[in-house]
Amino acid sequence: MEVKELNTKKTAKTRHHWNLKELEALFNLPFNDLLFQAHSVHRNNFPANSVQISTLLSIKTGGCPEDCKYCPQSAHYETSVKKEKLLDVQEILNQAQKAKAAGASRFCMGAAWRSPKDKDIPILVDVISGVKSLGLETCMTLGMLSKSQAKSLSDAGLDYYNHNIDTSEEYYNEIITTRTFQDRLDTIANISESGMKTCCGGIIGMGESNEDRLKMLLTLANLPEPPQSVPINMLVKVKGTPMEANSTVDNFDFVRMIAIARIIMPKSYVRLSAGREEMSDEMQALCFFAGANSIFYGEKLLTQPNPSQNKDMQLFKRLKITPLELANIESTENEDLCKKAVI
């Protein structure tokens, strides 16, 4: 299937009916042509040289009953991660204050649960209220949510909820057996119905085929409303997990996934997420050009290393990229920012 050069004005209108042949055609374009199209879509919807900064804190670490083969926090595997209880509210707020002082505009909190218990919700509500009082956007990832739990978190003011689908529906059982792909979709539906924004993406490098990667993006783009934030993770191979010896993903293939995500989800923030520790500055620069406009900032992503804050700021300085204060930007202002970016 031939893909003609995209009219970026048209792609600014989000579609919900992409098909696999279209995505395969995009993937098979010459690399420069694909990046040109992706960057054109990106520039039409966002400031060309700004990246949103998030900080991720593990508020409850280890001991997760799920058997996700990539995860060092699973109780099924022997890794260096030790089980810890839920952090005190004040400790979480102290970390949020540090994140804000370091330049973050969104504070993300992760708990290694299959799903939160109802008795945990009041504590989480206090955390959300406290973090928002600091002027930060809030995001949580706590596992599966019921409709009532999603509503409680939404009513508390939680801005985003992260719940990745990880891979394609066809490959899903190869990496997780303790819950189904439909369980993932049901939680995403509960999040959307509650009024929260969704943060949902996947992981590249778990042994999946290229078709699986494209189907994962296809599922996200064809949701009733695509996720407002789409993290694209490169597998971090952790000793003790079943995927510790997986093959390394080709850098250009990874950049292509970023570009395709940008094209088919033009108004979503595409986050360059786990795996940045292994990426060169040049590879990250290609990802930013291809449409990635969000990163996790800080020296640790839950339990795994992340580039230091100083290293990120040095790269931003070299690329003349500025942190984007997402909390102060409404979608109606994006067009004005884009115009300024191309003057």
Sequence and secondary structure as in RCSB ss.txt:
>XXXX:A:sequence
MEVKELNTKKTAKTRHHWNLKELEALFNLPFNDLLFQAHSVHRNNFPANSVQISTLLSIKTGGCPEDCKYCPQSA
HYETSVKKEKLLDVQEILNQAQKAKAAGASRFCMGAAWRSPKDKDIPILVDVISGVKSLGLETCMTLGMLSKSQA
KSLSDAGLDYYNHNIDTSEEYYNEIITTRTFQDRLDTIANISESGMKTCCGGIIGMGESNEDRLKMLLTLANLPE
PPQSVPINMLVKVKGTPMEANSTVDNFDFVRMIAIARIIMPKSYVRLSAGREEMSDEMQALCFFAGANSIFYGEK
LLTQPNPSQNKDMQLFKRLKITPLELANIESTENEDLCKKAVI
>XXXX:A:secstr
       HHHHTS  S   HHHHHHHHTS HHHHHHHHHHHHHHHS TTEEEEEEEEEEE S B    TT TTBT
TS  S        HHHHHHHHHHHHHTT SEEEEEE  SS  GGGHHHHHHHHHHHHTTT EEEEE S   HHHH
HHHHHTT  EEE   BS TTTGGGT  SS HHHHHHHHHHHHHHT EEE  EEE SS  HHHHHHHHHHHHTSSS
  SEEEEEE    TTSTTTT     HHHHHHHHHHHHHHSTTSEEEE TTGGGS HHHHHHHHHHT  EEE SSE
ETTEE   HHHHHHHHHHHT EEE GGG  GGGHHHHHHHHT 
